[in-house]
């Protein structure tokens, strides 16, 4: 980060009128159009070079400007929101009162000089301090005549800054070190289709050479559309301003943009698991054929088998279908074991060849946990090495979650929602820390009692997609009853999965029957 130039110790002796203004985010500007940290200027009375800079904030900075939310607030609000999001430094700014003519003249001057415009109002002077502003071009000539609610602060209120009074029309005042020439790509602006960027903010965007990307009003998530994601991914890692409804909060928008820029594609393309694809999986343990179809053959043969199965589903839907493995990573045990957990952990070295075989084949992987008396989060952390891979999700199987003194098969296990939410929060953090695409986090269930207080599932975790997977077996009438019961009270935004049991269903549905008879159509179908 470039060190700020100290403020001048004396104001210009000529007509010095203090001008205050600010908001934002910026790209460095220079009279020569060189690199972002370069600057332009002349020497002041002390002989020190009076450089001016406009510099953007770092890549994780973001702000959201919803015109509807600032309506009725001081006109300065929009420029302050943009400045705090986009600008790290602006040593020269234009400050205008909120009188329309002052804003109009100030906007023209700011654009011609390559510097931001700030509309006067509450919070202006602190923002100028944050930006290291040394020179203010003040437009307040129409404030008194129109009874402006927010005239520019008097020069004495702006502190130790050079203040130059602006004039209307084309009569632009001369300021040492200006104009600046913006470098392209100092910021990114995401605008929801049909939303107008406030005119007060436009000079700031121009001073940064901001890249503008339009988002569909039907889906404002920059991770969702491949076209939007490519456009965002092509922009530099500068700050982001979202303009329009449905984009906030700012922290979430910043992370979504970072994911769009850096996360690798999932199998089948895109970043969001659903609704961009359906998954068809073999379920089981690599070393035990009795636990499901997955372990009935080697990893290469399992890849061939699940590809054929996924192909049958692909012929029945317009949605892309990708193959998947659901691998039991920790297996419920009838004995307590050395740690007393009634759960046997499969070594990562045993699972890794299966995960890598799936990755080579373009298949997704879900690691299934049967924790016994251990909690789900403890077991999930043991497989962090594999979960850091972009195509590996997680499944929690409450049937095998025991309370103290319980043993398997004497009762159906269960889990409280707080434990589930802790796993979601940890997995979401892993996604953020490693720039991964959002992960599928599956909850296996065939009884409402298996997940206590399920209505409090934290679906606000933006980095995971929750999927409730119906594990009922038996007659198709009984399975449909379970399916219906599990959907009642399901939190908004949770996806649905279905399991076909080769030996326990009577009969097991074919792919055609699964797609035709299970409503709504499941997004994840597994075979055990």
C-alpha positions as CSV (number, residue, x, y, z in Angstrom):
1,X,0.0,0.0,0.0
2,X,1.3,3.4,-1.0
3,X,2.1,5.8,1.9
4,X,-0.2,8.8,2.0
5,X,1.3,12.2,1.3
6,X,1.2,14.4,4.4
7,X,-1.4,17.2,4.3
8,X,-0.2,20.7,3.6
9,X,0.6,22.7,6.6
10,X,-0.8,25.9,5.0
11,X,-3.8,26.7,2.8
12,X,-3.3,28.4,-0.4
13,X,-3.3,32.2,0.2
14,X,-5.4,32.8,-2.8
15,X,-9.2,32.5,-2.6
16,X,-9.2,29.4,-0.4
17,X,-12.7,28.0,0.2
18,X,-12.8,24.7,1.8
19,X,-14.6,21.9,-0.1
20,X,-15.5,18.6,1.6
21,X,-16.6,15.5,-0.1
22,X,-16.3,11.8,-0.4
23,X,-17.5,8.3,-0.8
24,X,-16.1,5.2,-2.1
25,X,-13.8,3.1,-3.9
26,X,-11.3,3.7,-6.6
27,X,-8.7,2.8,-9.0
28,X,-5.5,4.8,-9.1
29,X,-5.5,7.6,-11.6
30,X,-2.5,9.3,-13.2
31,X,-1.9,12.0,-15.8
32,X,0.2,9.6,-17.7
33,X,-2.2,6.6,-17.4
34,X,0.5,4.5,-15.8
35,X,0.2,2.0,-12.9
36,X,-2.4,2.3,-10.2
37,X,-0.1,3.7,-7.5
38,X,1.4,6.5,-9.7
39,X,0.3,10.0,-9.3
40,X,0.4,13.5,-10.9
41,X,1.2,16.9,-9.4
42,X,3.2,20.0,-9.1
43,X,5.5,21.3,-6.3
44,X,3.9,23.4,-3.5
45,X,5.5,26.3,-1.6
46,X,7.5,24.0,0.5
47,X,9.1,22.4,-2.6
48,X,7.5,19.0,-1.8
49,X,5.7,17.4,-4.8
50,X,1.9,17.9,-4.4
51,X,0.8,14.6,-5.8
52,X,-2.8,13.5,-6.2
53,X,-4.0,9.9,-6.3
54,X,-7.3,8.0,-6.5
55,X,-6.7,4.4,-5.3
56,X,-9.2,1.5,-5.0
57,X,-9.7,-0.6,-2.0
58,X,-8.6,-4.3,-1.8
59,X,-10.3,-7.2,-3.6
60,X,-12.5,-8.3,-0.7
61,X,-14.1,-4.8,-0.3
62,X,-17.7,-4.5,-1.4
63,X,-20.8,-2.3,-1.0
64,X,-24.4,-2.5,-2.0
65,X,-26.4,0.5,-3.2
66,X,-30.1,-0.2,-3.5
67,X,-31.7,3.0,-4.8
68,X,-34.9,2.0,-2.9
69,X,-33.2,1.9,0.4
70,X,-31.6,5.4,0.0
71,X,-34.8,7.0,-1.1
72,X,-35.8,9.6,1.4
73,X,-32.3,9.7,3.0
74,X,-29.8,12.6,2.5
75,X,-28.6,12.7,-1.1
76,X,-25.1,12.2,0.2
77,X,-25.9,8.6,1.2
78,X,-25.3,7.1,-2.3
79,X,-21.9,8.7,-2.7
80,X,-20.8,7.7,0.8
81,X,-21.9,4.1,0.3
82,X,-19.9,3.9,-2.9
83,X,-16.9,5.7,-1.4
84,X,-16.6,3.4,1.6
85,X,-16.9,0.4,-0.6
86,X,-14.6,1.4,-3.5
87,X,-12.0,4.0,-2.4
88,X,-8.9,3.5,-0.3
89,X,-7.5,7.0,-1.1
90,X,-8.6,10.1,-2.9
91,X,-6.4,13.1,-2.3
92,X,-8.5,15.4,-4.4
93,X,-12.3,15.3,-4.6
94,X,-15.3,17.4,-5.7
95,X,-17.8,18.2,-3.0
96,X,-21.2,19.6,-4.0
97,X,-24.2,20.7,-1.9
98,X,-27.3,18.7,-2.6
99,X,-28.8,21.5,-4.7
100,X,-29.4,20.0,-8.2
101,X,-27.4,22.7,-10.0
102,X,-24.4,22.2,-7.6
103,X,-24.5,18.5,-8.2
104,X,-24.8,18.9,-11.9
105,X,-21.8,21.3,-12.1
106,X,-19.8,19.2,-9.6
107,X,-20.5,16.1,-11.6
108,X,-19.2,17.7,-14.8
109,X,-16.1,19.0,-13.0
110,X,-15.3,15.7,-11.3
111,X,-15.6,13.7,-14.6
112,X,-13.3,16.1,-16.4
113,X,-10.7,16.1,-13.6
114,X,-10.8,12.3,-13.2
115,X,-11.7,12.5,-9.4
116,X,-14.7,11.4,-7.3
117,X,-17.7,13.5,-6.4
118,X,-19.1,13.5,-2.9
119,X,-22.4,15.1,-2.0
120,X,-22.3,17.1,1.2
121,X,-24.1,15.7,4.2
122,X,-23.7,13.8,7.5
123,X,-20.5,11.7,7.4
124,X,-18.7,13.7,4.8
125,X,-15.8,15.1,6.8
126,X,-14.9,11.7,8.5
127,X,-14.9,10.2,5.0
128,X,-12.5,12.9,3.7
129,X,-10.3,12.1,6.6
130,X,-10.3,8.4,5.8
131,X,-9.5,9.0,2.2
132,X,-6.6,11.4,3.0
133,X,-8.2,14.2,1.0
134,X,-6.0,17.3,0.7
135,X,-7.8,19.2,-2.0
136,X,-11.5,19.9,-2.3
137,X,-13.3,21.6,-5.2
138,X,-16.4,23.0,-3.6
139,X,-19.7,23.6,-5.4
140,X,-22.1,25.4,-3.2
141,X,-23.2,28.4,-5.2
142,X,-26.8,27.3,-5.5
143,X,-27.2,25.9,-2.1
144,X,-28.4,29.1,-0.4
145,X,-30.7,30.1,-3.2
146,X,-32.5,26.8,-3.2
147,X,-32.5,26.2,0.5
148,X,-30.3,23.2,0.2
149,X,-30.7,20.8,3.1
150,X,-27.0,19.9,3.0
151,X,-24.8,22.9,1.9
152,X,-21.1,22.2,1.7
153,X,-19.3,22.6,5.0
154,X,-17.6,26.0,5.5
155,X,-13.9,25.9,4.8
156,X,-13.1,26.2,8.5
157,X,-15.0,23.0,9.1
158,X,-13.0,21.0,6.5
159,X,-9.8,21.1,8.4
160,X,-6.3,21.6,7.0
161,X,-7.3,21.2,3.3
162,X,-6.9,23.2,0.2
163,X,-10.3,24.4,-0.9
164,X,-11.0,25.7,-4.4
165,X,-14.3,27.2,-5.2
166,X,-15.9,25.7,-8.2
167,X,-17.6,27.7,-11.0
168,X,-20.5,26.7,-13.2
169,X,-20.5,25.8,-16.9
170,X,-17.2,25.1,-18.7
171,X,-15.2,27.4,-16.4
172,X,-13.2,24.7,-14.7
173,X,-10.8,25.9,-12.0
174,X,-7.1,25.1,-12.3
175,X,-5.8,22.7,-9.6
176,X,-2.2,21.6,-9.4
177,X,-1.9,17.9,-10.1
178,X,-5.2,17.6,-12.0
179,X,-6.6,16.2,-14.2
180,X,-5.9,12.5,-13.5
181,X,-6.3,9.7,-16.1
182,X,-8.0,6.6,-14.7
183,X,-6.6,3.2,-15.3
184,X,-9.2,0.7,-16.6
185,X,-10.5,-2.0,-14.2
186,X,-10.0,-0.4,-10.8
187,X,-13.4,-1.6,-9.6
188,X,-16.4,-3.7,-10.7
189,X,-20.0,-2.5,-10.7
190,X,-22.8,-5.1,-10.7
191,X,-26.0,-3.5,-11.8
192,X,-29.4,-5.3,-11.6
193,X,-31.1,-5.1,-15.0
194,X,-33.6,-2.2,-15.0
195,X,-31.8,-0.3,-12.2
196,X,-30.3,3.1,-12.8
197,X,-26.9,4.0,-11.2
198,X,-27.3,7.3,-9.3
199,X,-25.7,10.1,-11.4
200,X,-23.9,11.4,-8.3
201,X,-21.9,8.1,-8.2
202,X,-20.9,8.1,-11.9
203,X,-17.8,10.4,-11.5
204,X,-16.4,8.1,-8.8
205,X,-16.9,5.0,-11.1
206,X,-15.2,6.9,-13.9
207,X,-12.3,7.9,-11.7
208,X,-11.7,4.2,-11.1
209,X,-12.2,3.0,-14.7
210,X,-14.9,0.7,-13.2
211,X,-16.1,-2.3,-15.3
212,X,-19.9,-2.5,-15.4
213,X,-21.7,-5.9,-15.5
214,X,-25.5,-6.3,-15.8
215,X,-27.2,-9.0,-13.7
216,X,-30.6,-10.5,-14.4
217,X,-33.3,-9.3,-12.1
218,X,-34.4,-12.9,-11.9
219,X,-31.2,-14.1,-10.3
220,X,-28.8,-11.5,-8.8
221,X,-26.3,-14.1,-7.6
222,X,-23.1,-13.5,-9.7
223,X,-22.2,-17.2,-9.2
224,X,-25.4,-18.5,-10.9
225,X,-25.1,-17.5,-14.5
226,X,-22.2,-18.9,-16.5
227,X,-22.1,-15.7,-18.6
228,X,-22.1,-13.5,-15.5
229,X,-19.5,-15.6,-13.8
230,X,-17.2,-15.4,-16.8
231,X,-17.6,-11.6,-17.0
232,X,-16.9,-11.2,-13.3
233,X,-14.0,-13.6,-13.5
234,X,-12.4,-11.5,-16.3
235,X,-12.3,-8.4,-14.0
236,X,-9.3,-7.7,-11.8
237,X,-9.5,-8.4,-8.0
238,X,-10.6,-4.9,-7.2
239,X,-13.5,-3.8,-5.0
240,X,-17.2,-4.3,-6.0
241,X,-20.3,-2.1,-5.8
242,X,-23.7,-3.7,-6.3
243,X,-26.5,-1.5,-7.5
244,X,-30.0,-2.8,-7.2
245,X,-32.3,-4.9,-5.1
246,X,-31.5,-8.4,-3.9
247,X,-27.7,-8.0,-3.8
248,X,-26.9,-7.5,-0.1
249,X,-25.6,-7.8,2.4
250,X,-22.2,-6.5,1.2
251,X,-20.1,-9.2,2.9
252,X,-22.1,-11.9,1.0
253,X,-21.8,-10.1,-2.3
254,X,-18.0,-9.8,-1.8
255,X,-17.7,-13.5,-1.2
256,X,-19.9,-14.4,-4.1
257,X,-17.8,-12.3,-6.4
258,X,-14.6,-13.8,-5.1
259,X,-16.1,-17.3,-5.7
260,X,-17.1,-16.3,-9.2
261,X,-13.6,-15.1,-9.9
262,X,-11.5,-17.9,-8.4
263,X,-13.5,-21.1,-7.7
264,X,-13.2,-24.0,-10.3
265,X,-16.1,-25.4,-12.1
266,X,-18.1,-28.3,-10.8
267,X,-18.7,-31.5,-12.9
268,X,-21.0,-30.4,-15.7
269,X,-20.0,-26.7,-15.4
270,X,-20.9,-23.8,-13.2
271,X,-20.5,-23.2,-9.5
272,X,-23.8,-23.9,-7.8
273,X,-24.6,-27.6,-7.5
274,X,-28.3,-27.1,-7.9
275,X,-30.3,-26.4,-10.0
276,X,-27.6,-26.6,-12.6
277,X,-27.5,-30.4,-12.5
278,X,-29.0,-33.5,-11.1
279,X,-26.7,-36.2,-9.5
280,X,-27.0,-39.9,-9.6
281,X,-24.8,-41.8,-7.1
282,X,-23.6,-45.2,-6.1
283,X,-23.7,-45.4,-2.3
284,X,-21.5,-47.6,-0.1
285,X,-18.1,-48.4,1.4
286,X,-15.0,-49.1,-0.8
287,X,-14.1,-52.2,1.2
288,X,-17.5,-53.7,2.0
289,X,-19.9,-54.9,-0.7
290,X,-22.6,-55.5,1.9
291,X,-23.0,-51.7,2.6
292,X,-24.1,-50.8,-0.9
293,X,-23.5,-50.9,-4.6
294,X,-20.4,-48.8,-4.5
295,X,-18.2,-51.5,-2.9
296,X,-19.4,-54.3,-5.2
297,X,-16.5,-53.6,-7.6
298,X,-13.2,-51.7,-7.9
299,X,-13.1,-47.9,-8.2
300,X,-12.7,-48.0,-12.1
301,X,-15.6,-50.4,-12.5
302,X,-17.7,-48.3,-10.1
303,X,-17.0,-45.3,-12.3
304,X,-18.2,-47.2,-15.4
305,X,-21.3,-48.4,-13.6
306,X,-22.4,-45.0,-12.3
307,X,-21.7,-43.4,-15.6
308,X,-24.1,-45.8,-17.3
309,X,-26.7,-45.2,-14.6
310,X,-26.4,-41.4,-14.9
311,X,-26.7,-41.8,-18.7
312,X,-30.1,-43.5,-18.3
313,X,-31.3,-40.5,-16.3
314,X,-29.8,-38.0,-18.7
315,X,-32.1,-39.4,-21.4
316,X,-35.1,-38.5,-19.3
317,X,-34.5,-34.8,-18.5
318,X,-33.2,-31.6,-20.0
319,X,-31.3,-30.9,-16.8
320,X,-27.6,-32.0,-17.0
321,X,-27.0,-35.3,-15.0
322,X,-23.6,-36.0,-13.5
323,X,-22.5,-39.2,-11.8
324,X,-21.5,-39.3,-8.2
325,X,-20.1,-41.5,-5.4
326,X,-21.5,-41.3,-1.9
327,X,-18.8,-42.9,0.2
328,X,-19.4,-44.0,3.8
329,X,-16.3,-42.5,5.4
330,X,-17.2,-43.5,9.0
331,X,-19.1,-46.7,9.6
332,X,-21.4,-47.4,12.5
333,X,-20.0,-50.2,14.6
334,X,-21.6,-52.8,16.9
335,X,-18.6,-52.5,19.2
336,X,-17.3,-49.4,21.0
337,X,-13.8,-49.5,19.7
338,X,-10.7,-48.1,21.4
339,X,-12.2,-44.6,21.5
340,X,-15.7,-45.7,22.7
341,X,-17.4,-44.0,19.7
342,X,-19.1,-47.1,18.1
343,X,-17.9,-45.7,14.8
344,X,-15.0,-46.9,12.6
345,X,-13.1,-44.2,10.6
346,X,-11.9,-45.2,7.2
347,X,-8.4,-43.9,6.7
348,X,-8.0,-41.1,4.2
349,X,-5.4,-43.2,2.3
350,X,-8.2,-45.7,1.6
351,X,-10.7,-43.1,0.4
352,X,-8.3,-41.0,-1.7
353,X,-8.0,-43.4,-4.7
354,X,-11.8,-43.5,-5.0
355,X,-12.1,-39.7,-4.7
356,X,-9.4,-39.3,-7.4
357,X,-11.0,-41.9,-9.7
358,X,-14.3,-39.9,-9.4
359,X,-12.5,-36.6,-10.1
360,X,-10.9,-38.0,-13.3
361,X,-14.3,-39.3,-14.4
362,X,-16.1,-35.9,-13.8
363,X,-18.1,-37.3,-10.9
364,X,-19.0,-35.6,-7.7
365,X,-18.2,-37.2,-4.3
366,X,-20.1,-37.1,-1.0
367,X,-18.5,-38.3,2.2
368,X,-21.0,-39.9,4.5
369,X,-20.6,-39.8,8.3
370,X,-22.1,-42.4,10.8
371,X,-20.6,-41.0,14.0
372,X,-21.9,-43.2,16.8
373,X,-21.3,-41.4,20.1
374,X,-18.9,-38.9,18.4
375,X,-20.4,-35.6,17.2
376,X,-20.6,-34.9,13.4
377,X,-18.3,-31.9,13.5
378,X,-15.4,-33.8,15.1
379,X,-15.7,-36.5,12.4
380,X,-16.0,-33.9,9.5
381,X,-12.8,-32.2,10.6
382,X,-11.0,-35.5,10.4
383,X,-11.6,-35.5,6.6
384,X,-10.8,-31.8,6.0
385,X,-8.0,-32.8,3.6
386,X,-10.6,-34.4,1.2
387,X,-13.3,-31.8,1.8
388,X,-10.8,-29.1,0.6
389,X,-11.2,-30.6,-2.8
390,X,-13.8,-28.6,-4.9
391,X,-15.8,-31.7,-5.9
392,X,-16.3,-33.3,-2.5
393,X,-19.4,-32.7,-0.4
394,X,-20.6,-34.0,3.0
395,X,-23.5,-36.1,4.3
396,X,-24.7,-36.5,7.9
397,X,-26.6,-39.7,8.8
398,X,-28.5,-39.1,12.0
399,X,-29.7,-42.7,12.1
400,X,-26.3,-43.6,13.4
401,X,-25.8,-40.6,15.8
402,X,-25.9,-42.1,19.4
403,X,-26.5,-40.4,22.7
404,X,-24.3,-41.5,25.7
405,X,-25.1,-45.1,26.7
406,X,-27.0,-45.9,23.5
407,X,-25.9,-48.6,21.0
408,X,-26.7,-49.1,17.4
409,X,-29.9,-51.0,16.3
410,X,-31.5,-50.7,19.8
411,X,-33.0,-47.4,18.6
412,X,-33.0,-45.0,15.7
413,X,-30.4,-42.3,16.3
414,X,-31.0,-38.6,16.1
415,X,-29.3,-35.2,16.2
416,X,-30.2,-31.7,17.4
417,X,-30.2,-28.9,14.8
418,X,-27.5,-26.9,16.6
419,X,-25.0,-29.7,15.9
420,X,-26.1,-29.8,12.3
421,X,-25.7,-26.0,12.0
422,X,-22.2,-26.1,13.5
423,X,-21.2,-28.5,10.7
424,X,-22.7,-26.2,8.1
425,X,-20.9,-23.1,9.5
426,X,-17.6,-25.0,9.6
427,X,-18.0,-26.3,6.0
428,X,-19.0,-22.9,4.8
429,X,-15.8,-21.4,6.3
430,X,-13.7,-24.1,4.6
431,X,-15.3,-23.1,1.3
432,X,-14.6,-19.4,1.9
433,X,-11.0,-20.0,3.0
434,X,-10.0,-22.1,0.0
435,X,-12.1,-20.3,-2.8
436,X,-14.2,-23.4,-3.4
437,X,-17.5,-23.7,-5.2
438,X,-20.5,-24.2,-2.7
439,X,-20.8,-27.7,-1.4
440,X,-23.6,-30.1,-1.1
441,X,-24.4,-30.8,2.6
442,X,-26.8,-33.8,2.8
443,X,-29.0,-34.7,5.7
444,X,-30.2,-38.3,5.6
445,X,-33.6,-38.8,7.1
446,X,-36.6,-41.2,7.1
447,X,-38.3,-40.0,10.3
448,X,-39.1,-36.4,11.5
449,X,-37.6,-37.3,14.9
450,X,-34.2,-38.0,13.5
451,X,-33.4,-34.2,13.2
452,X,-34.7,-32.3,16.2
453,X,-35.9,-28.7,15.5
454,X,-35.2,-29.0,11.8
455,X,-37.2,-25.8,11.1
456,X,-34.2,-23.9,12.6
457,X,-31.8,-25.2,9.9
458,X,-29.5,-22.4,9.1
459,X,-30.1,-21.9,5.4
460,X,-28.4,-18.5,5.4
461,X,-25.0,-20.2,5.0
462,X,-24.3,-19.1,1.4
463,X,-21.4,-21.6,0.8
464,X,-23.4,-24.8,1.3
465,X,-26.6,-26.2,-0.3
466,X,-28.6,-28.3,2.1
467,X,-30.2,-31.4,0.7
468,X,-32.6,-33.6,2.7
469,X,-32.2,-37.2,1.5
470,X,-35.2,-39.5,2.0
471,X,-33.8,-42.9,3.1
472,X,-37.1,-44.7,3.5
473,X,-37.1,-48.3,2.2
474,X,-39.8,-51.0,1.6
475,X,-42.9,-50.8,-0.4
476,X,-43.4,-47.9,-2.8
477,X,-46.5,-46.8,-0.9
478,X,-44.5,-46.6,2.4
479,X,-41.6,-44.8,0.6
480,X,-44.0,-42.2,-0.8
481,X,-45.5,-41.7,2.7
482,X,-42.0,-41.0,4.0
483,X,-41.3,-38.6,1.1
484,X,-44.5,-36.7,1.8
485,X,-43.8,-36.5,5.6
486,X,-40.3,-35.3,5.2
487,X,-41.3,-32.4,2.9
488,X,-43.7,-30.9,5.5
489,X,-42.1,-27.9,7.2
490,X,-39.0,-28.1,5.1
491,X,-37.1,-24.8,5.3
492,X,-37.1,-22.7,2.2
493,X,-34.1,-23.3,-0.1
494,X,-33.5,-27.0,0.9
495,X,-33.1,-29.4,-2.0
496,X,-34.4,-33.0,-2.0
497,X,-32.8,-36.4,-2.6
498,X,-34.2,-40.0,-3.0
499,X,-32.6,-43.4,-2.4
500,X,-33.4,-46.6,-4.3
501,X,-32.5,-49.8,-2.3
502,X,-31.5,-52.7,-4.5
503,X,-32.5,-55.4,-2.0
504,X,-34.9,-53.7,0.4
505,X,-37.4,-51.9,-1.9
506,X,-40.3,-53.8,-3.2
507,X,-40.0,-53.2,-6.0
508,X,-37.0,-50.8,-6.7
509,X,-38.0,-48.1,-9.1
510,X,-36.3,-47.9,-12.5
511,X,-34.8,-44.6,-13.6
512,X,-37.9,-44.0,-15.7
513,X,-40.2,-44.7,-12.7
514,X,-38.1,-42.6,-10.4
515,X,-38.4,-39.6,-12.6
516,X,-42.1,-40.1,-13.3
517,X,-43.4,-41.2,-9.9
518,X,-41.4,-39.1,-7.3
519,X,-42.7,-35.6,-7.1
520,X,-41.1,-33.1,-6.9
521,X,-38.4,-34.7,-9.0
522,X,-35.4,-35.3,-6.8
523,X,-32.1,-33.5,-7.5
524,X,-29.9,-36.3,-6.0
525,X,-30.7,-40.0,-6.5
526,X,-28.5,-42.6,-4.8
527,X,-28.4,-46.4,-5.1
528,X,-27.7,-48.7,-2.2
